[in-house]
Amino acid sequence: MSPAPTLRKHSIATIGADGIGPEVIDAGVQVLRKLASLDGTFKLDFEEFDWSSETYKKTGQYIPDGGLEQLQKHDAILFGAVGAPDVPDHISLWNLRLAICQPFQQYANVRPTKIFRGTESPLRKANPGDLDWVIVRENTEGEYAGQGGRSHRGQPWEIATEVSIFTRHSVERLIRFAFETARKRPRKFLTVVTKSNAQRNGMVMWDEIAAEVSKDFDDVKWDKMLVDAMTCRMVLDPKSLDTIVATNLHADILSDLAAALAGSIGIAPTSNFDPTRKNPSMFEPIHGSAFDIAGKGVANPVATFWTASEMLIWLGEDEAAKKLMESVEAVTERGVRTRDLGGSAGTKEVTEAVCAELEVIYGRKKA
Ligand SMILES: NC(=O)c1ccc[n+]([C@@H]2O[C@H](COP(=O)([O-])OP(=O)(O)OC[C@H]3O[C@@H](n4cnc5c(N)ncnc54)[C@H](O)[C@@H]3O)[C@@H](O)[C@H]2O)c1
């Protein structure tokens, strides 16, 4: 008798955090549990961390002492969103999300975007397939390096500096990662976003490194765009783009534009990868805590489902990841959509519809 196959196990840390974060993470965990039980070849163990602006207001800390060591024990992190109306945004972002990405050297922030079947782009001429991009964002330095300061506070001669940091080490590893990402996609095409006309130091080095790294990727075609012109190209000629690499700030802005052009910020995912796998990578929707809709049960959970699927690929569960995305797209196509996508369904209905679709895909239920 052949031995029973061993169940692959993955441990996931969940941090819902603020606003709609816990709502979409609960939906994501529900769908992932369903998927694992239907699949039967892998098991997911979840550990919830209650790190949020509420915790900060009570204890003065978002991440308790020893918190990163706790996270380190997990294979991946599923993150909601941080930001509360009564805590300054730079405090919440720097003390939770960036306090994980930067020490864990999750240097490649990968943001795919596409138009789902059954949804509409605000662009008149873009249909599913016409906009299918992956934005690779530098995630540890650049404009968000945290360098700078303020002097003479409140005086008319007050000074504030925000210094962008570009190191050869980080730019090269990121651009190499972007070429590798482009190489894995059918079109093998990379657009390097820059601003080297106005920013004549860091951005000129960025361009030089892109040209150097490109020599190792003969099979990948590439071009270069100034970030301002890039916004026009994204709107006017979405089919001309495929994989895009940009700095921390540029890609942050371009990826929100990308999500909106694909239909809603509520569908777009982010992977924060430490490609060395020394630290757990972190997966999240790109949207924020959206306190305008928090607690109303209307948040779109699709971005979280997509990021959960990206997490499964990272963990080696490609087949299950594919099935999850097939279910999500079947559900949007059938018209079960939240308000941001022009529908009337709530978070719960979309989540239940995806779980039901998974049962169909795994052959447990008839369509
Ligand atoms: N990664 C993060 O944790 C992250 C990212 C962006 C913003 N933020 C924080 O979130 C807070 C709110 O920021 P914001 O308003 O600029 O951006 P946001 O993404 O939270 O919201 C922008 C708009 O999109 C809508 N929206 C966002 N996600 C949605 C979803 N899943 N379904 C339906 N509609 C959705 C919101 O209702 C809002 O109208 C701020 O504190 C900000 O700092 C955090």
The ligand as an SDF file (V2000), in Angstrom:
LIG
                    3D

 44 48  0  0  0  0  0  0  0  0999 V2000
   -1.8960   49.8640    2.3560 N   0  0  0  0  0  0  0  0  0  0  0  0
   -2.5670   50.6160    3.1980 C   0  0  0  0  0  0  0  0  0  0  0  0
   -2.7340   50.2640    4.3490 O   0  0  0  0  0  0  0  0  0  0  0  0
   -3.1610   51.9200    2.7140 C   0  0  0  0  0  0  0  0  0  0  0  0
   -3.2270   52.2310    1.3440 C   0  0  0  0  0  0  0  0  0  0  0  0
   -3.8430   53.4140    0.9510 C   0  0  0  0  0  0  0  0  0  0  0  0
   -4.3840   54.2630    1.9040 C   0  0  0  0  0  0  0  0  0  0  0  0
   -4.2850   53.9300    3.2300 N   0  0  0  0  0  0  0  0  0  0  0  0
   -4.9350   54.7370    4.2820 C   0  0  0  0  0  0  0  0  0  0  0  0
   -6.3480   54.5300    4.1870 O   0  0  0  0  0  0  0  0  0  0  0  0
   -7.0170   55.7020    4.6270 C   0  0  0  0  0  0  0  0  0  0  0  0
   -8.0340   56.1390    3.5710 C   0  0  0  0  0  0  0  0  0  0  0  0
   -7.3100   56.5300    2.4080 O   0  0  0  0  0  0  0  0  0  0  0  0
   -7.9580   56.9710    1.0350 P   0  0  0  0  0  0  0  0  0  0  0  0
   -9.3630   57.4050    1.2720 O   0  0  0  0  0  0  0  0  0  0  0  0
   -7.0030   57.8800    0.3960 O   0  0  0  0  0  0  0  0  0  0  0  0
   -7.9540   55.6550    0.1300 O   0  0  0  0  0  0  0  0  0  0  0  0
   -8.9200   54.3890    0.1410 P   0  0  0  0  0  0  0  0  0  0  0  0
   -8.3370   53.3890   -0.8050 O   0  0  0  0  0  0  0  0  0  0  0  0
   -9.1430   53.9150    1.5250 O   0  0  0  0  0  0  0  0  0  0  0  0
  -10.3210   54.9160   -0.4510 O   0  0  0  0  0  0  0  0  0  0  0  0
  -10.4240   55.6390   -1.6640 C   0  0  0  0  0  0  0  0  0  0  0  0
  -11.8430   55.4960   -2.2160 C   0  0  0  0  0  0  0  0  0  0  0  0
  -12.0130   54.1770   -2.7400 O   0  0  0  0  0  0  0  0  0  0  0  0
  -13.0960   53.5100   -2.1020 C   0  0  0  0  0  0  0  0  0  0  0  0
  -12.6750   52.1180   -1.8440 N   0  0  0  0  0  0  0  0  0  0  0  0
  -11.4730   51.7100   -1.4000 C   0  0  0  0  0  0  0  0  0  0  0  0
  -11.4590   50.3810   -1.2670 N   0  0  0  0  0  0  0  0  0  0  0  0
  -12.6740   49.9290   -1.6270 C   0  0  0  0  0  0  0  0  0  0  0  0
  -13.2730   48.6390   -1.6930 C   0  0  0  0  0  0  0  0  0  0  0  0
  -12.6100   47.5150   -1.3620 N   0  0  0  0  0  0  0  0  0  0  0  0
  -14.5540   48.5470   -2.0980 N   0  0  0  0  0  0  0  0  0  0  0  0
  -15.2420   49.6400   -2.4550 C   0  0  0  0  0  0  0  0  0  0  0  0
  -14.7380   50.8950   -2.4290 N   0  0  0  0  0  0  0  0  0  0  0  0
  -13.4550   51.0390   -2.0000 C   0  0  0  0  0  0  0  0  0  0  0  0
  -13.3200   54.2640   -0.7840 C   0  0  0  0  0  0  0  0  0  0  0  0
  -14.6650   54.1160   -0.3420 O   0  0  0  0  0  0  0  0  0  0  0  0
  -12.9330   55.6810   -1.1550 C   0  0  0  0  0  0  0  0  0  0  0  0
  -14.0270   56.3380   -1.7180 O   0  0  0  0  0  0  0  0  0  0  0  0
   -5.9360   56.7390    4.9120 C   0  0  0  0  0  0  0  0  0  0  0  0
   -5.6850   56.6970    6.3030 O   0  0  0  0  0  0  0  0  0  0  0  0
   -4.7270   56.2280    4.1420 C   0  0  0  0  0  0  0  0  0  0  0  0
   -3.4990   56.6280    4.6990 O   0  0  0  0  0  0  0  0  0  0  0  0
   -3.7070   52.7750    3.6370 C   0  0  0  0  0  0  0  0  0  0  0  0
  1  2  1  0
  2  3  2  0
  2  4  1  0
  4  5  1  0
  4 44  2  0
  5  6  2  0
  6  7  1  0
  7  8  2  0
  8  9  1  0
  8 44  1  0
  9 10  1  0
  9 42  1  0
 10 11  1  0
 11 12  1  0
 11 40  1  0
 12 13  1  0
 13 14  1  0
 14 15  2  0
 14 16  1  0
 14 17  1  0
 17 18  1  0
 18 19  2  0
 18 20  1  0
 18 21  1  0
 21 22  1  0
 22 23  1  0
 23 24  1  0
 23 38  1  0
 24 25  1  0
 25 26  1  0
 25 36  1  0
 26 27  1  0
 26 35  1  0
 27 28  2  0
 28 29  1  0
 29 30  1  0
 29 35  2  0
 30 31  1  0
 30 32  2  0
 32 33  1  0
 33 34  2  0
 34 35  1  0
 36 37  1  0
 36 38  1  0
 38 39  1  0
 40 41  1  0
 40 42  1  0
 42 43  1  0
M  CHG  2   8   1  16  -1
M  END
$$$$
